[in-house]
């Protein structure tokens, strides 16, 4: 394929030096894709999409090449459909986003202009759940309001295998150039020692994990998450849940604060420096339960709910969990399904605190850096949610020990 993203925003190209109208990293799927959904297409849907796109995308490759790529890695094509028309039993779609998650060798070929994008060498494309060196936006066909599906695609690119990996595009039409500039992509890329002026790039350099992204004095539009570690953090959690569940949903106090809060991990979500949402996670032998997601009313037009759930999933994965469980209000089943949750086969319907709930589960891939016995022993004694940062106890290892065995203590 060749890239020809249709307009997310119609209009003239931005003036040099001006700010992008809709920065790619700030697209809010609740706003741009409220009535859209994305899914991995089967062969029939894929064939239909390619035929629809062929008239609009010059040089579009043949269906066999695309099928070979998605057989190698199904994440490479995401179909876009209108939610009101979507039937999971008989899926159909009207647009798509296609990408090539490239190995280091593949990225170098892209930078040097030697990558065959019409019939990609599959040894240069990563398998599912392998972390790529770069993500090439292979093609976008999203006419009119379907262009909002790009925001949903970016949600998918927050998964552990793709988070923090830079995006690259190579537009070949006027609409493509305008699209890139509207979304804030930067002209010219540097891959190792190679300068690639023909590429646009969207840098997403590896950052702190989603569950440890909050820093004080944040930009007032930043949406971030942290683990609740102090008594004051727990007060923030209690205040948020009181506002949402007790204040809005009229949940009785003893039902909301149910005796499980001191046996759980709490995530705090911020918009700027304002506590705006929270999530609770409890752990069992072979699964973790995600629950008590709450976002203040005035912040529900942000991506915070999505960020909290993704942070919770990522935290569970790094702790080694492969299965998640939850009770979802019936009206929110579609929301949770975006994160891989599905109705628990043979599960029960529940009623508590005046709402109807269903059981849902999600099967997770193993996180490549999951904490386990046999790894770095210092990682396990770092603060909860800060396993990526050296902790105070390993700094203490530089001190000479002169304690007797009877004075030693277990960490």
C-alpha positions in Angstrom: 0.0 0.0 0.0 1.0 3.6 -0.1 -0.2 6.1 2.4 -3.1 8.4 1.5 -4.9 9.5 4.7 -8.1 11.3 3.9 -9.0 14.4 5.7 -9.6 14.3 9.4 -10.2 18.1 9.2 -11.0 19.7 5.9 -9.3 23.0 5.1 -6.1 24.6 4.1 -2.6 23.5 5.2 -1.5 25.1 8.4 0.8 28.1 8.2 4.5 27.4 8.8 5.3 27.5 12.5 1.7 27.3 13.7 0.5 24.8 16.2 -1.2 21.7 14.8 -5.0 21.9 15.0 -5.5 18.4 16.4 -2.2 16.9 17.8 -2.2 13.1 17.3 -1.2 12.5 20.9 -4.2 14.5 22.2 -7.0 13.0 20.0 -9.9 12.1 22.3 -11.7 9.1 21.0 -14.8 10.1 23.0 -15.0 13.3 21.0 -13.7 12.2 17.6 -15.0 8.6 17.5 -18.1 8.7 19.7 -20.1 6.7 17.2 -17.3 4.6 15.7 -15.6 1.3 16.6 -12.5 -0.4 15.3 -11.8 -4.1 15.0 -9.4 -6.5 13.2 -11.1 -7.5 9.9 -11.6 -11.0 8.6 -10.8 -11.9 5.0 -14.2 -10.9 3.6 -14.2 -7.6 5.3 -10.7 -6.9 4.2 -11.4 -7.7 0.6 -14.4 -5.3 0.7 -12.4 -2.5 2.3 -9.6 -2.8 -0.3 -12.0 -2.5 -3.2 -13.6 0.6 -1.6 -10.2 2.2 -1.1 -8.7 1.4 -4.5 -10.2 4.3 -6.3 -8.9 6.8 -3.7 -5.4 5.4 -2.9 -3.0 5.5 -5.8 -0.8 2.5 -6.0 -2.7 0.4 -3.6 -1.2 -3.1 -3.4 -3.2 -6.3 -4.2 -5.3 -8.1 -1.7 -3.0 -11.1 -1.5 -0.1 -8.9 -0.1 -2.4 -7.4 2.5 -3.7 -10.8 3.5 -0.2 -12.1 3.9 0.6 -9.3 6.3 -2.4 -9.7 8.5 -1.9 -13.5 8.6 1.6 -12.6 9.9 0.3 -10.0 12.4 -3.5 -9.3 12.7 -2.7 -6.0 14.4 -1.6 -4.5 11.0 -5.1 -3.6 9.9 -7.8 -2.0 12.0 -11.2 -1.7 10.3 -13.4 1.3 11.1 -17.2 1.0 11.4 -20.1 3.0 12.5 -21.3 1.6 15.9 -25.0 1.8 15.0 -24.4 -0.4 12.0 -21.9 -2.8 13.5 -22.8 -6.4 14.1 -20.0 -8.5 15.5 -21.6 -11.7 14.2 -21.6 -10.3 10.6 -19.0 -7.5 10.7 -18.6 -4.9 8.0 -16.7 -1.7 7.8 -16.3 1.4 5.6 -12.7 2.5 6.5 -9.4 1.3 7.9 -6.0 2.2 9.3 -3.2 -0.1 8.2 0.3 -0.1 9.8 3.5 -2.1 9.6 5.3 -2.6 12.9 8.8 -2.8 11.7 11.9 -4.5 13.1 15.1 -2.5 13.4 16.2 -3.8 10.0 12.8 -2.8 8.5 12.9 0.7 10.0 16.4 1.2 8.5 15.0 0.2 5.1 12.2 2.6 5.5 14.6 5.4 6.3 16.8 4.6 3.3 13.8 4.3 0.9 14.5 0.6 0.2 11.5 -0.9 2.0 9.1 -2.6 -0.4 5.8 -1.3 1.0 3.8 -2.9 -1.8 4.9 -6.4 -0.9 6.6 -6.2 2.5 9.2 -8.7 3.5 7.5 -10.3 6.5 10.9 -10.9 8.2 10.9 -7.1 8.6 7.5 -7.0 10.3 7.1 -8.0 13.9 4.8 -10.7 15.1 1.9 -9.9 17.5 3.1 -8.7 20.9 6.7 -8.3 19.8 7.9 -4.7 20.3 8.7 -3.0 17.0 11.5 -0.5 16.4 9.1 1.8 14.6 5.5 1.8 13.3 4.9 2.8 9.7 1.4 4.0 8.9 0.9 1.9 5.8 -2.4 3.4 4.6 -5.4 5.2 6.0 -8.8 5.1 4.2 -11.2 7.0 6.4 -13.5 9.3 4.4 -15.6 12.0 6.2 -16.5 11.2 9.8 -14.8 7.9 9.7 -11.5 9.7 10.1 -12.3 9.9 13.8 -11.3 6.2 13.8 -7.7 7.4 13.9 -8.3 8.3 17.5 -9.4 4.7 18.2 -6.3 3.4 16.4 -4.2 5.6 18.7 -5.9 4.0 21.7 -4.8 0.6 20.3 -1.3 1.9 20.0 -1.2 2.4 23.7 -1.0 -1.3 24.3 2.3 -2.4 26.0 3.9 -3.8 22.8 3.4 -0.4 21.0 3.4 2.3 23.7 6.2 4.7 23.2 7.1 3.5 19.7 7.5 6.3 17.2 5.1 6.5 14.2 6.3 7.2 10.6 4.4 8.2 7.5 5.2 8.8 3.9 2.4 10.9 2.3 2.1 11.0 -1.4 -0.9 13.3 -2.0 -1.8 16.9 -1.1 -4.5 15.5 1.3 -1.8 13.3 2.9 0.5 16.2 3.6 -2.3 18.3 5.0 -3.4 15.4 7.2 0.1 15.0 8.6 0.4 18.7 9.4 -3.0 18.9 11.0 -2.1 16.1 13.4 1.3 17.6 14.3 3.6 15.1 12.6 7.1 16.4 12.0 8.7 16.5 8.5 12.0 14.7 8.4 13.1 11.8 10.5 16.3 10.5 12.0 16.8 6.8 12.3 20.2 6.1 13.9 22.7 7.9 11.7 20.3 8.1 8.8 18.5 11.4 8.0 15.2 10.7 6.2 13.7 13.9 4.8 11.0 12.0 2.9 9.4 10.7 6.1 7.1 12.4 8.6 7.4 11.2 12.2 5.4 11.4 15.4 7.9 10.9 18.2 6.6 8.8 21.1 9.9 8.2 23.0 9.5 5.7 25.8 8.1 7.4 28.8 7.1 6.3 32.3 4.5 3.5 32.3 0.9 4.7 32.2 0.4 3.8 35.8 3.3 6.2 36.9 2.9 9.1 34.4 1.8 11.9 36.8 4.3 14.6 37.8 3.5 17.7 39.8 3.1 21.0 37.9 1.8 19.2 34.8 0.3 21.0 31.9 -3.3 21.7 32.7 -4.4 19.5 29.7 -2.2 16.5 30.6 -4.1 13.3 31.4 -1.9 11.2 33.7 -2.1 8.4 36.3 -0.2 7.4 39.4 -0.5 4.7 42.1 -2.0 6.0 45.4 0.9 5.6 47.9 0.1 8.0 50.8 -2.7 8.6 53.2 -3.5 11.9 51.3 -3.8 9.9 48.1 -6.4 7.7 49.7 -8.3 10.7 50.8 -8.3 11.9 47.2 -9.7 8.5 46.2 -12.4 8.6 48.8 -13.4 12.1 47.7 -13.6 11.1 44.1 -15.7 8.0 44.7 -17.9 10.0 47.2 -18.6 12.6 44.5 -19.4 10.0 41.8 -21.0 7.0 43.5 -22.5 8.5 46.6 -23.3 12.0 45.2 -24.4 11.1 41.7 -25.6 7.5 42.0 -26.9 7.8 45.5 -25.0 4.7 46.7 -25.1 4.1 50.4 -21.8 4.9 52.2 -21.3 1.3 53.6 -21.9 -0.2 50.2 -19.4 2.1 48.5 -16.7 1.8 51.1 -17.0 -2.0 51.4 -14.0 -3.0 53.5 -11.8 -3.8 50.6 -10.0 -0.5 50.1 -7.0 -1.4 52.4 -6.5 -4.7 50.5 -6.2 -3.1 47.1 -4.1 -1.0 44.8 -5.7 2.4 43.9 -4.8 4.3 40.8 -5.3 8.1 40.8 -6.0 9.9 37.6 -5.1 13.6 37.1 -6.0 16.3 34.6 -3.2 18.7 35.0 -2.7 18.8 38.8 -6.4 18.2 39.6 -7.4 14.7 40.9 -10.1 13.7 38.5 -10.6 10.0 38.6 -9.6 6.7 40.2 -9.6 2.9 39.8 -9.3 0.0 42.3 -7.5 -3.3 41.6 -7.7 -6.4 43.9 -5.5 -9.5 43.4 -6.4 -13.2 43.6 -4.4 -16.3 42.9 -4.7 -16.4 39.1 -6.6 -13.2 38.3 -7.0 -9.6 39.2 -10.2 -7.7 39.5 -10.6 -4.2 38.1 -13.3 -2.2 39.8 -14.6 1.2 41.1 -13.7 3.2 38.1 -14.8 6.8 38.8 -14.2 10.0 36.9 -15.5 13.4 38.0 -18.4 14.7 35.9 -16.4 17.8 34.7 -13.6 15.6 33.3 -15.6 13.1 31.4 -14.9 14.8 28.1 -11.2 13.8 28.5 -9.5 10.5 27.8 -9.0 9.9 31.6 -11.4 6.9 31.8 -9.5 5.2 29.0 -6.1 6.1 30.5 -7.1 4.7 33.9 -8.3 1.4 32.5 -5.2 1.0 30.3 -3.0 1.9 33.2 -4.7 -0.7 35.4 -4.3 -3.4 32.7 -0.7 -2.5 32.2 0.0 -2.6 36.0 -1.7 -6.1 36.2 0.4 -7.3 33.3 3.7 -6.1 34.8 2.7 -8.0 38.0 2.4 -11.1 35.9 -1.4 -11.4 35.6 -2.8 -13.0 32.5 -6.5 -12.8 33.3 -8.7 -9.9 34.5 -12.2 -10.1 35.9 -14.8 -7.4 36.6 -18.5 -6.6 37.2 -19.7 -4.1 34.5 -22.9 -2.2 34.6 -25.0 -3.4 31.6 -24.9 0.0 30.0 -21.1 0.0 30.0 -20.4 -3.4 28.4 -19.4 -1.8 25.1 -17.0 0.5 27.0 -15.2 -2.4 28.7 -15.2 -4.5 25.5 -12.8 -1.8 24.0 -10.1 -3.1 26.4 -10.6 -6.8 25.5 -13.2 -7.7 28.1 -15.9 -10.0 27.1 -19.0 -11.4 28.8 -18.1 -14.4 31.0 -19.6 -17.5 29.5 -21.9 -19.1 32.0 -21.6 -16.0 34.2 -24.3 -14.5 36.4 -26.2 -11.3 36.3 -25.9 -9.3 39.5 -27.8 -6.5 41.2 -26.3 -4.4 43.8 -26.4 -0.8 44.9 -29.5 -0.4 42.6 -27.7 -1.2 39.3 -27.6 -4.3 37.0 -24.2 -5.9 36.5 -22.7 -8.7 34.4 -19.5 -10.6 34.8 -16.7 -9.9 32.3 -13.3 -11.3 31.8 -10.2 -10.4 29.7 -7.3 -12.6 28.7 -4.0 -10.8 28.6 -0.8 -11.4 26.8 2.3 -11.9 29.0 4.1 -8.6 29.5 7.7 -9.0 28.2 9.0 -7.4 31.4 6.6 -9.1 33.9 8.1 -9.3 37.4 9.0 -12.9 38.3 11.3 -14.9 40.5 14.7 -15.2 38.9 14.8 -11.7 37.6 16.5 -8.7 39.3 15.7 -9.2 43.0 15.9 -5.4 43.6 12.9 -4.8 41.3 10.6 -6.7 43.6 11.4 -4.5 46.6 10.9 -1.2 44.7 7.8 0.9 45.5 4.5 -0.3 44.0 4.2 1.0 40.5 7.8 2.2 40.4 9.5 -1.0 39.3 11.1 0.9 36.4 13.0 3.2 38.7 15.9 2.2 41.1 14.6 2.4 44.7 15.9 3.5 48.0 16.9 0.0 49.1 19.2 -0.7 46.2 20.8 2.7 46.8 21.4 1.5 50.4 23.3 -1.4 49.0 26.3 0.8 48.5 26.8 1.1 52.2 29.1 -1.4 53.9 27.2 -3.9 56.0 28.6 -4.8 59.4 25.5 -6.3 60.9 25.5 -9.7 62.5 23.2 -12.4 61.1 20.9 -11.9 64.1 20.4 -8.3 63.0 19.5 -9.0 59.4 15.9 -8.6 58.4 13.9 -9.7 55.5 13.0 -7.1 52.9 
